[in-house]
Amino acid sequence: MKINWHSDTQLSSDELDKRIQFEFDFRQKMTRFLMRFPILDRCQDFECYVFDYFVESQKIELSKDTAEPFFSNLKSRWHLFETGEKSA
């Protein structure tokens, strides 16, 4: 899994630590999500999934750099991830 950071501001050490923790938490949550839905096409270690992290707003989105069919399969279930729903 790759996460591209997008930021226009210089972060203090404390702010950077918080943003790194946010990314770490996202990676854990996304990994659990991808493992829970076996109908999603997977690649080894989820390396085919790319995300964009908008640092100032602390928002992470599925990147268009994610190859097909991985992009479409995850995009169609993104609402489940965002809402924390347990079923597909």
TACORPE-V521634 format. One record per residue. N is the residue number from 1. RES is the residue in one letter. PSI is psi in radians with two decimals (* if undefined). OMEGA is omega in whole degrees, 0 to 359 (none if undefined). Layout:
((N/RES/PSI/OMEGA) (N/RES/PSI/OMEGA))
//
This chain:
((1/M/2.32/180) (2/K/2.40/178) (3/I/2.06/178) (4/N/2.15/178) (5/W/2.33/176) (6/H/2.00/181) (7/S/2.47/178) (8/D/0.07/184) (9/T/2.71/175) (10/Q/2.22/182) (11/L/2.49/173) (12/S/2.94/180) (13/S/-0.75/179) (14/D/-0.76/179) (15/E/-0.73/179) (16/L/-0.74/177) (17/D/-0.72/179) (18/K/-0.71/180) (19/R/-0.66/177) (20/I/-0.72/177) (21/Q/-0.69/178) (22/F/-0.79/178) (23/E/-0.76/179) (24/F/-0.80/179) (25/D/-0.71/178) (26/F/-0.79/180) (27/R/-0.76/179) (28/Q/-0.82/182) (29/K/-0.76/181) (30/M/-0.70/178) (31/T/-0.80/177) (32/R/-0.71/179) (33/F/-0.84/181) (34/L/-0.60/179) (35/M/-0.49/182) (36/R/-0.46/183) (37/F/1.50/184) (38/P/-0.25/179) (39/I/-0.26/176) (40/L/2.35/175) (41/D/2.39/181) (42/R/2.70/168) (43/C/2.92/185) (44/Q/2.21/178) (45/D/0.40/179) (46/F/0.46/183) (47/E/-0.26/181) (48/C/-0.18/182) (49/Y/2.24/180) (50/V/2.40/181) (51/F/2.68/175) (52/D/2.20/181) (53/Y/1.95/178) (54/F/1.72/194) (55/V/-0.84/184) (56/E/-0.70/181) (57/S/-0.08/184) (58/Q/0.87/178) (59/K/2.37/177) (60/I/2.30/180) (61/E/2.69/174) (62/L/2.23/183) (63/S/2.56/175) (64/K/-0.14/175) (65/D/-0.15/176) (66/T/2.21/183) (67/A/2.72/172) (68/E/2.61/2) (69/P/0.06/184) (70/F/-0.73/181) (71/F/-0.94/184) (72/S/-0.71/181) (73/N/-0.75/180) (74/L/-0.67/180) (75/K/-0.69/181) (76/S/-0.27/181) (77/R/0.12/184) (78/W/-0.66/180) (79/H/-0.58/177) (80/L/-0.69/178) (81/F/-0.83/183) (82/E/-0.59/182) (83/T/-0.17/179) (84/G/0.37/180) (85/E/2.61/186) (86/K/-0.17/183) (87/S/2.75/181) (88/A/*/none))
//
